Every structure is written in structure tokens, then in C-alpha cells.
Amino acid sequence: MDKDKIVAALDIGTTKICAIVGRMNQHGRLEILGMGRCQSEGVTRGLITNIEKTTQGIVKAIEDASIQSGVDIKVVNVGIAGQYIKSSTHKGSIMRDNPQDMISVEDVERLTNDMYKLVMPPGVQIIHVMPQDYTVDNETEVKDPVGMVGSRLEADFHVIAARTDAVSNIIRSVHKANLEIENIVLEPIASSMAVLMPEEKEAGVVLVDIGGGTTDIAMFYEGIIRHTAVIPFGGSIVTNDIKSGCMLLPQDAEKLKIKFGFAMAAQAQNNQIVSIPGLKNRPPKEISVKNLAFIIEARMEEIIDIVFAEIVSSRFIDKMSQGVVLTGGGAQLNALKDLFEMRTGLECRLGYPTEHLGKSKLEAMKNPMFSTAIGLVMAGFKSVDDRENHYNVVRQQNVIKPPPTFGRQEPQAKEVKTHAADLISNLFKKTKEFLYDDIKSSDYQ
């Protein structure tokens, strides 16, 4: 890691747009230099529906982060999520010219690059390709084949794809804000980098990131990401239920959820009443905290059941010895951990993005709602796959030029203007650091 490198991240969420600037200190801990945040008005369930409003939010967040950090931000890592993202598992293989030579990093790279040639449905673009287990000749379940000897190298791959138009809207919004993109990272992958411990990833753990518009899932086992999914329900739909059930304004429903909401009605007090001021001299509206909890519990049970169905469908549920780690703004709901444990039977804990943070004046960054943004900064310094981090070191030691990627520039780097279509092609065909799982081509139709 370059201790002088500065990385900027941009989290374009359904409820907020957040920009963060950070660098690694001498102890290898992430130091947050500045943060900017504003309300998101052009995004619905992770999908940008209004480029102008989204661009305005990006500009405001970047300006605030730049002023606070003293860094002229020009290049950012951007998160991507939403119901338009799908994943699938594919197998790839190559034949080596000289089976007596040891398998090299270049052989592994060649095998991975071949997966970007997969034929996808029209209007769908491959974003990430991540290897699972390798097979060398007849030797199966090989975690790292480099240094082994064999003629045939195979691997199962986790392939993430997204609608090209949706990704293009992200790129256009960022470019209209006069920014360049270093990497586009799947948001649950970014969140996992911020809140999960290496020991948890090795033993088996499920990350559940409950955002405003989506709930993202990432499952790890033996240090490798095994399954990912994006559920198009999050904290916003709970707020909408409260708004409809209690006949409140959206802002009042959100405040009520945050201050008095419980995910389990059994833990709410029977006689507690909250008074909401009326408009235009109308009398205040009184809301029972118990009834509020019933509304929240019904929706959260639905979300939890969908999450659990994804965990079961991954076929790795028996490997998840460390249970579930909840993060994201929606994870702070009172009694949600208890409800999750009751509905799934899995042990749960609340994940804070403090695993790699050093001392910082910005204590607010330790809130779970910033897990994705902090993870995006981490993504500028290392890959989610430790094997790729090792390969990067090997390349440097052997003076091997790494495969072309988009950017890896400093935040002060010179702006490069590229047509959106060319950018999509270059970015996603050549980025290999972050990944996802399990979807069929029919899901795009």
C-alpha cells in the first residue's frame, strides 16, 4: 500500500449521496480526511431515475468533502447496487502450452480474462468476474493454483452483470459532476471490506446491508465470496408503510421510525404514545408505539424471509458458522437483531465500519450507514480477494505490468473525457477485483 495515496469514494444511495476522502496511515489503518453528505433525490431502489438531481447531489457531497479534507477531488470509486444487477456461476478452463512449467499469475489472469468473453443477453454488461475454487488436471478444490504443475487449469467463476443503460446513467451522472471513475464496486462487496473481519470470512459469514432502497447480501467462506444478491426492499419501504398506516407526512414517518420504531412489537411499550404536530392549526396526531411496531415488524419479517431464502439457495448455509452481520442505516432499527435471530435461527451482530479505521475526528463515520462509503475507500487500496492482493505483490516483484484497469489515479489526476459507451466497455471488461453470485439469463427478460 502507498501510504501517500489518497482515495475518494462516492456512495450514490437511494436516501443519501455520500463522498469520503481517506488515506492509509503508517500503521495500515484508514484515516478519514473529509466527508460530504446530502439527500438523494434522483435515485429509486439503487437505480438513477433523474440524472440532473443526482448530479446536483454528487456535486454538493464532493464539494463538502473537498473543503473538509483540503483535497481537490477529481477521481472517485463509485458503488453500484440495485435490482438491475444479476449474478451467475460459470466454469472456465484453459490448456497450458508446457504442463511441466509451474502455473503462473499470467495463467490465472488469462483464465479470468476469458470469462469476460461470455455471451450475455442484449443490453447486459459484465461488471465483475471472481474465481471461486480452481481445478488443476484432476486436483479439485484448489484455492490458489499458482506454483502448481499441470496441463489443464479450470475454475468456477462468480460473474456479476448489470443492465448497460443503468450503469451508463451512473457514469453520466459522475461525469456531469466533472469527476472521473477509478473503479465501480459492487456495494455489498464494499461494505464487507469495511465491517467484516478476516477470521469471519474464513469461517463463513453472511453480510446483510440494509440500505434505503435495497438490501444487499454477500456470503463468504474460506475467505472467498460465495454468493451475492440484491433485494429491492430497504428502509424506505418501511417508512412508506408507516406513512400509509399512520397517515403521516414522509418526513414525520421517517423520524418516527428512527426515534420510536421497534422491529419486534413484543418489545414496544403498550401505553407509550407519540404526538405528531398537526398542520395549519389542526390538532396533533397521536400514534401508539405498539401499533407502530406492528407495522414495522410485518415489513421487516418479509425482508428477513427473502434474505433467508437467498442464504438457503446459496447452498452454503451450513458453512455460515459466524452467522449474520447486519450493517447499513436500516440495521440500526431497535430489536432488529433479535427479530433476525428468531426468524432465521442464525447468530447475528451489528456491523460497524471500524475494523480498519484509525483515529479520526469524524466520529460520525463509525455509523453503520457509512459502511459502503468506507468500504469504497478501502477498495482503492486493496482487493476483496486476498489472492489478488498477493498477485499484485508478485507482479511488482517480477516487474510484470498488470492487466489494464480503469484509473488507479490520484484524486488530483488530470480529467480524461471519454464517451460513456467506450468507458463502460473499458471499465468492466478489464476490472477484475470485485464480484457476485447466482442468477440465470432468463432473469433479464
N, C-alpha and C positions, 0 to 999 in steps of 0.2 A: 504494500500500500504506500502511496505517495502522501506523506504527511502534509505536503504543501498544497495538495489538490483540494479544490473547493467544489462541492456538488450542490446543485439546486434541484429541487423536486417540486412537481406540480400535481396535486390531487384534485381532479375535477369530479366532484361528487354531486349527488342529487340534491343535497341540502346545503353544502358548503363547497367553496373553492379555497384550497389551502396551498400556500407556497412556503417552502422551507429551504434554508441555506445552511449547510454544515460542512465540517471537515473533521478529519481524524486527529486526535491529539497524540502526544508522544507515547501514551500508554495503549494506543489502539482503540480508544473509546471515541464515540461520536460526540462532537461538540456542536451544538446548535448555535449558529451565529445570528439568525434572524428568522422571523416568521410573519407572514401576512395571511389574513383570512377575511373572506366576505361571503355573503349569502349567494347561493347558486340559484339562478332564476331561469336558466335555459337548458336544464338537464332533467330528464324524466327516466327513472329506473336505469341510470347509467348511460342513457342514450341522449346525445346532444340534439335538442329539437329546435333551438334558436341560437345560431352561431353568433349573432351580434351581441345578445345578452351574455352569452358565455365568454366572449372575448372581453367585454367590459369587466366582468368579474375577474378574469385572469389578469388583466392589466392592473386592476386595483390591488389584488393579492400580491403580485410581483413587485409593485411599487412599494408597498408596505414592508415586504421582506427585504427589499434592496436598501431602503432607508435604515432599517433597523440593523442590518448586517454590514452596511458600508460596501457592499459588493454590487457591481454593475452586472446584473443577471442577463445573460444572452442565450444560454443553453440550459435545458431542463430535462430531467427524467419525468416521464408522464405515466400515470396509472391508467389502466384500461379495465373495465368490467362491464356488466350489463347483460341483458337477456339475449343479445345477439351473438354472444360468444359460445362456441361449442367446442367440445374436445372429443378425441377418439384415440384408440390404441392401434398401432400398426407395427408390423415386423419388417425389418430391413436386413440385407446381407450384402457382403462383397467378397470376392475371391482375391486373395493376395498373390502377387507375382512370384514371390520367393517365400514359401512357407517355413523355411529354415531360419529366416530373419525374425527378430523379435517384433511384435506388434508395436507400432509407434503411435505417437499422438496424431500424426498425419493420417494414419489409417483410420483412427477413431473419427477424426474430422471428416474424412471422405465419406464414411458410412452415414454420419449425421447429415452432411450436405445433400446426400442423395434423397433424404426424406422430404426436402423442400420441393422435390420434383413430383410429389404425389398429385394426382389429378383430383381437384376439388370441384364441387358443384359451382355453376356460374354465379359470379358475384360474391364468391367467398375467397378469402385470402388467408394463407397460413401465417400465423404470428410467431409461434414458438415450437421448437422441437426439442424434447428432452429424453435422453436414453434412460431406460429402466435397468433391466439385467441383460448382460451380454452372454453369448454362447460362442465358444471357440472350438471349432470342429465338434466333438461330442461332449465337450465340457460345458455344462449348463450352469445358470445362476452365478455367473461371474460378475462381480461388482465393478472391477477395473481390469480390463484386458491388457493394458499397456505393460510390455515386458514379457508377455506370454508368447508362445510359438504355435503357429497353426496356419492352415491354408484358407479356412473359411471363417469370417467374422460376422456374427449376427447379433441383433439386439431388438428388444421390444421398445417402441418409442411412444411417448406421450405427446400427441400433436394437438396444438390449440389453433383454432381458426375463428375468423370473425367476418361479418359482412363488410365488404370493402367500402361501401358508402358510409357506414357508421364510423369506421376508422378514419376515413378521409375527412369527416366532419371534425374529428378531434385534431387532426393535423392542420386543417384550415383555421380552426379557432386559435391554435397556438401560434401559427404563422402570422395571423392578423394582429396578434399582440406583439409582433416583432421579436419572436423567440424562435430558436432552433431546438430540435429534439435530439437528445443524445440516445435515449432508449425509451421504448414503450414497454412497460412491465405489467403483467397481469396483477391486479390488485391483491388477491389473496396470497400470491407469492410474495409480494412486497410486505404485506402485513406479517407473514410468517417470519421474515427476516428480522422484524422488529421485536416480536413478542415471544418467540419460541426459543428454548434452549437446545443446544446440540444433542444433549442426552435424551430429550423428549423426542426429537426427530429420529434418533437411532432406535429408541424403544418402541415407538409407534404412538402417534398423537393426531388428533383432528383439530384443525383451526377453524373456528366459525366466526366470521367477521360480519357483524350485523350493522349495516350502514343505513342511510336514509332510504334509498331506493331499492337496494339489493342486499341479499345475504350471501356471502361468499364462503366457499368451503375448500379447504386444502388438507389432504391427508398425507402423512409422512410415515415411512417405515424403513429402517436401516439407513437413515439419512437421505433417502430418496423420495421425492414427491410421487405418490402413487395414484392419487385421484383428486380431481378438482371439479367444482360445479358452481354455477351462479344461479341463485333463486331470485326471481323478480319480485320479491317482497322484502320490506325492511321496516324501519321505524316510521316512515311516512304513512304507511297504510294503517298502522296502529293509531296515529294521530287523526287520520281521516275517519276511522271508526268512532273515536271519541267525539269528533266534531259532529258526526251524524247522530250518534246515540244520545248526546247531551245537548244538541242544538247550540253549538258554540262557534265562535269565530276560529279560524285555523290557528292564529297565534295564541289564543286562550287555551285551545285544546293541547297545543304543544307544551305550554307552560304547566298545565295541569298534569300532563303525563310525566314530565320531568320531576316536578316537586312532590306530587302526591300519588303517582302511579305505582301499582304493585302487579307483578306478573302472576301472583297467586292470590286469589280472593280470600283464601283462608287466613292469610297473614295481615289483611287490612282490618282496621278497627270498625266495628259495627255502627258506632254512634258518631263518627267523625264526619263533619260537613264542611265543605269548602264553598265560600261565597264568591261568585264572579260578578264584578260590577256590570250593571246594565248600560245600554247606550241611550242617549237622548232622553235622559230623565226617567228611563224605565227602571223598574225595581231590580235589584241584584238577583242573579240566578244561583240557587243553592244546589250543589252537587254532592251526592253521597260518595265518599271514598270507597265504600264497599261496592257500590254499583259500578264505579269507575274501574275497579279491579276486575270485575266480571267481564267487562268489555275488553280489557287488555288481555286477560287470561285466554279468552276464546280465540283471539287472533294469534297470540304467541304459541298456543298449542298447535295451531295449524302450521305455523312456520317451523316449529320444532319437529313435527311429524314429517314434514317434507325433508328437512335436514337429515333426520334419522334414516329415511328411506334411501337417500343418497349414500349414506355411510354403509348401509346394508348392501346396496347394489354394487359397491366397490369391491366386495368380496375380501376386504381387509379388516372387517370389523373385529375379528378375533385377534388381530395383531395390534389393536389400539390399546396397549396396556396403560398408557398415560391418560386415557380418556379424552376429554374435550377441553380446549382453551377458548374461552369466549372473549372477543375483543370488538372494537368499533363503538360508536356512540350509543347504539341500541343495547349494547351489553351491560350498560350501567343501570338498567331498569331494576328496581327493587325486587328481590326474590326470584329473579330470572334464573340464577344458578340452581336454586332449589327445584324450580319447575323443570329445568333441563335434565337434572339428575333423575327426577321422578318419571319423566316421560321416556327417557332413553335407557336408564339403568347404567349410564356411564358416569364416571367421576368427572367433575368439572372444576375449573378455576377461572378467575377473571384475569385476562392477559393485559399487562401494562407495557408500553413500549420503552422499557427501561433496561432491557437486557444488555444493550450495547451503548447506552448513553453515559457520557461523562458528566462532570459538573456543569451546570448551566443555570443562567439567570432566569431562563424561561421555564418556570415550574409547570406552567400550563401544558407544556409539551408532553408531560407524563400521563396525560389523559388518554384513555383507550381510543377516543375519537381521532387521534392523530397517529394511530399505528401505521396506517397505509402510507401517509406522507413521510414518516420517519423511515419506513422500510424502503421507500423510493430513493431516499438519500443513501441508505446503505447499499442499494443496488448499484450505485455509482462507484463503489469501492470493491465489491466482490460479487461472485455469483452465488445463487441459492444452492447450487450443486458443488460440494467440496471437491469433487473430481475435476471440475472445470477450473477451480482456483488453483489446484495442483498443476494442471496442464498449462496454465498461464505462466507459472513459475518455470516450468520445463522449457517453454518456448523462449523465455527471456534468457535462460542459461545457455541454450543452444543457439541463440541469436536467430531464432526462427520467426519470420514475420507472421503474425497472427492473421487469420482469415479476416477479410474486410468487414468492419462493423460500421454502424452509423454513429459518427461523432467521436466519443471519448475525448471531448474537448473541455477546456476550462470554461467556466461561466463567462469569462471575458472574451471568448473566442470570437473571431470575425463572423458576421452573419453571412450565411450562404442561402441564396434564394433558389429553391428547387421546385419544379412543378409537382403538385400533390400526387399525381399518379406515379411519377418516377420515384418519389420519396417512399411511397407505400411499398413499391417493388423492391427498392434497395434496402429499406429498413427491415422488412420481415423475411426476406429471403436470406439475409446474412446475419441476423441476430440469433444467437443460439444459447443464451444464458438462462432463460426463464421459461417455465412450462406448466401443463394442464392434463385433463383426462376424460374419457368415456362418452362419446356421442356418435350417432350414426348420420350418414349423409342425408337420410330422409328427414331429419330434424330441421334441415334448412328449407324444406319445400313447403 
